[in-house]
Amino acid sequence: MVARPAPLEVASPLTIGRLAKAAGVGVETVRYYQSRGLLRVPAANGGFRVYPVAAIDRIAFIKRAQALGFSLDEVRSLLDLEDGRNRRAIQSVTQARLGQIEDKLADLHRMRGALSELLHRCRQAGPMQACPIIETLAGARSPA
């Protein structure tokens, strides 16, 4: 879950430090997002850069998308579609992410089954027998 940013008085200039604080991230995160093309770098104005208040919402969008498991490349695609008009493209990015999650879940279920079986075999093995877990990891026997 994304931390709630501190209240910000928007009357004063929104420098990178104030943007980071208002968005609940570090300055390094803001710079990283800029380097990845997720945030625009505003032109310097009077020796420092002033960010629009909308940058706070953009960072929140990025953090929420990351919390749902989207990679930064996927987040960039979603940001490009942020106006919501190209729903097919948004659905495509989301469907691809959902497929990755389903694949990961299938892998986790497979690993759970294999480890459960190994643990059961280890508990059943006598003290004079080799440990089935170690044998499997060493390549002598594959899990169930």
C-alpha positions as CSV (number, residue, x, y, z in Angstrom):
1,M,0.0,0.0,0.0
2,V,1.3,3.5,-0.9
3,A,1.9,5.8,2.1
4,R,-0.3,8.9,2.3
5,P,1.8,12.0,1.5
6,A,2.0,14.8,3.9
7,P,-0.3,17.8,3.3
8,L,1.3,20.4,1.1
9,E,0.7,24.1,0.8
10,V,0.8,24.6,-3.0
11,A,1.2,28.4,-2.8
12,S,5.0,28.0,-2.6
13,P,7.1,26.6,-5.4
14,L,7.1,22.8,-5.7
15,T,10.8,22.0,-5.9
16,I,12.0,18.4,-6.3
17,G,12.4,18.0,-2.5
18,R,8.9,19.3,-1.8
19,L,7.5,17.1,-4.6
20,A,9.2,14.0,-3.2
21,K,7.9,14.8,0.3
22,A,4.4,15.5,-0.9
23,A,4.4,12.3,-2.9
24,G,5.8,10.2,0.0
25,V,9.0,9.2,-1.9
26,G,12.6,10.2,-1.9
27,V,14.3,12.7,-4.2
28,E,16.2,9.8,-5.7
29,T,12.9,8.1,-6.7
30,V,11.8,11.3,-8.5
31,R,15.1,11.4,-10.3
32,Y,14.9,7.7,-11.2
33,Y,11.3,8.1,-12.5
34,Q,12.6,11.0,-14.6
35,S,15.5,8.9,-16.0
36,R,12.9,6.2,-16.9
37,G,10.7,8.7,-18.7
38,L,7.9,8.4,-16.2
39,L,8.1,12.0,-15.1
40,R,9.0,15.1,-17.1
41,V,11.9,17.3,-16.0
42,P,10.6,20.8,-15.9
43,A,12.7,23.7,-17.3
44,A,14.7,25.5,-14.7
45,N,13.1,28.7,-13.6
46,G,15.2,31.2,-11.7
47,G,17.9,28.6,-10.9
48,F,15.7,25.8,-9.8
49,R,13.0,23.5,-11.3
50,V,9.4,24.0,-10.3
51,Y,7.1,20.9,-10.7
52,P,3.4,21.1,-11.4
53,V,1.1,19.8,-8.6
54,A,-0.1,17.2,-11.0
55,A,3.3,15.5,-10.6
56,I,2.2,14.4,-7.1
57,D,-0.7,12.5,-8.7
58,R,1.5,11.0,-11.4
59,I,3.9,9.6,-8.7
60,A,0.9,8.2,-6.8
61,F,-0.3,6.5,-10.0
62,I,3.1,5.0,-10.5
63,K,3.3,3.7,-7.0
64,R,-0.2,2.2,-7.1
65,A,0.6,0.5,-10.4
66,Q,3.8,-0.9,-8.9
67,A,1.8,-2.1,-5.9
68,L,-0.3,-4.1,-8.3
69,G,2.8,-5.7,-9.8
70,F,3.2,-3.7,-12.9
71,S,6.9,-3.2,-14.1
72,L,8.0,0.4,-14.8
73,D,7.9,-0.3,-18.5
74,E,4.3,-1.4,-18.1
75,V,3.6,1.7,-16.0
76,R,5.0,3.8,-18.8
77,S,2.6,2.2,-21.2
78,L,-0.3,2.8,-18.8
79,L,0.8,6.4,-18.4
80,D,0.8,6.9,-22.2
81,L,-2.8,5.6,-22.1
82,E,-3.8,7.6,-19.0
83,D,-6.6,9.5,-20.6
84,G,-8.5,6.2,-20.7
85,R,-9.6,6.5,-24.3
86,N,-7.7,3.6,-25.7
87,R,-9.2,0.9,-23.5
88,R,-8.1,-2.0,-25.8
89,A,-4.5,-1.0,-25.2
90,I,-5.1,-0.6,-21.4
91,Q,-6.8,-4.0,-21.3
92,S,-3.9,-5.6,-23.3
93,V,-1.3,-4.3,-20.8
94,T,-3.4,-5.4,-17.9
95,Q,-4.2,-8.8,-19.4
96,A,-0.5,-9.4,-20.0
97,R,0.2,-8.6,-16.4
98,L,-2.6,-10.9,-15.2
99,G,-1.1,-13.7,-17.3
100,Q,2.2,-13.2,-15.6
101,I,0.6,-13.4,-12.2
102,E,-1.3,-16.6,-13.2
103,D,2.0,-18.1,-14.4
104,K,3.7,-17.2,-11.1
105,L,0.8,-18.6,-9.1
106,A,1.0,-21.9,-11.1
107,D,4.8,-22.0,-10.3
108,L,4.2,-21.3,-6.7
109,H,1.5,-24.1,-6.5
110,R,4.0,-26.5,-8.2
111,M,6.8,-25.6,-5.8
112,R,4.4,-25.9,-2.8
113,G,3.4,-29.4,-3.9
114,A,7.0,-30.5,-4.5
115,L,8.2,-29.1,-1.1
116,S,5.2,-30.7,0.7
117,E,6.0,-34.0,-0.8
118,L,9.7,-33.8,0.0
119,L,8.9,-32.8,3.6
120,H,6.5,-35.7,3.9
121,R,9.2,-38.1,2.6
122,C,11.8,-36.7,4.9
123,R,9.5,-37.1,7.9
124,Q,8.8,-40.8,6.9
125,A,12.5,-41.6,6.3
126,G,14.3,-43.5,9.0
127,P,17.4,-42.1,10.6
128,M,19.7,-44.4,8.6
129,Q,18.3,-43.3,5.3
130,A,19.5,-40.3,3.3
131,C,17.4,-37.2,3.6
132,P,15.1,-37.0,0.6
133,I,15.3,-33.2,0.6
134,I,19.1,-33.2,0.3
135,E,19.0,-36.1,-2.2
136,T,16.6,-34.1,-4.4
137,L,18.6,-30.9,-4.2
138,A,21.8,-32.8,-5.0
139,G,20.1,-34.2,-8.1
140,A,19.8,-37.8,-7.0
141,R,16.0,-37.9,-7.0
142,S,13.4,-35.5,-8.4
143,P,10.4,-34.4,-6.2
144,A,7.0,-36.0,-6.8
